[in-house]
Amino acid sequence: MTGTNPDPEPERTTGLEPGGAVPPGETPPAESSMPGAGPRETRNPPKGWAKAPLTAILVLAVVVAAFFLVYALVLIL
């Protein structure tokens, strides 16, 4: 892996004492991010509903609605 050192150089950073110490009341320098740190995302899962579960839910809803419709018609007649 190629890259640069993400740590600041103490001799070129303002507000540091010799040796890299931070004087009282001074904000320490921020660390830079490391390129390539962390795992690569190799899998991108699909978003949304799959066709089979969505179809099963719709069929179940139609069956339940038909049951109550037939039940209501039996009570009326």
N, C-alpha and C positions, 0 to 999 in steps of 0.2 A: 504494500500500500504506500503510495507516495503522498506527501503532504508536508505542510509546514508545522512547526512547533506552535501549538495554540496558546502557550503561556506567553505573557508579555515579557519583554526584555527589561530587566531591572535597570540596566545602565541607561536606557533610553526612555524610561517611564518617569514622568514628573511626579512629584509628591512622595517619592520613596527615599528612605534613608539608605546609606551605604549598606550593602548586604541584602537589600530587598525588603527591609522592615517598613511598616507603615507608621508614621508618626501619629500621636494622639490627635483626634479630631479630623483626621484625613480619611477620605473614602478610599478603600483599596481598589485597584484597577479590576475591571471586569474580565472574566475569562472569555476567550472566544470559543465558539463552538467547534467541535472536531468534525470535519467532513467524513462521512462514512460511518459515524458512530451509530450503534444500534443495529437491530436486525433489519434485513431487507424484507420488504413485503413482496412475497412471491405469489400469494394467492389473493385474488380479488373476488370475493363471493358475490353472486348476483343479488340484486335488490328487488323487492316486490314479492308477490305471491306466485307460487308455482301453479301450474294449470290443474294438476290432479287434486290438491287440497281445496282449491277454490271451487272446482266442479262438485266435489263431495259436499261441501257446505251448502252450495246452491241447491243441489238435489235434496238434501235433508230439509232445507227450508221449504221447498215446494211440497214435499211429502207431508210435513207438519201442517202447512196451510191447507192442503187438500183434505186432511183428516178433519180439521176443525170445520171446514166448509161442508163436508158430508155430514158431520155430526149436527151442525146447525140445521141442515135441510131435513134430517130425520126428525128433529124436535119439532119443526114447523109442520111437517106433513103428518 
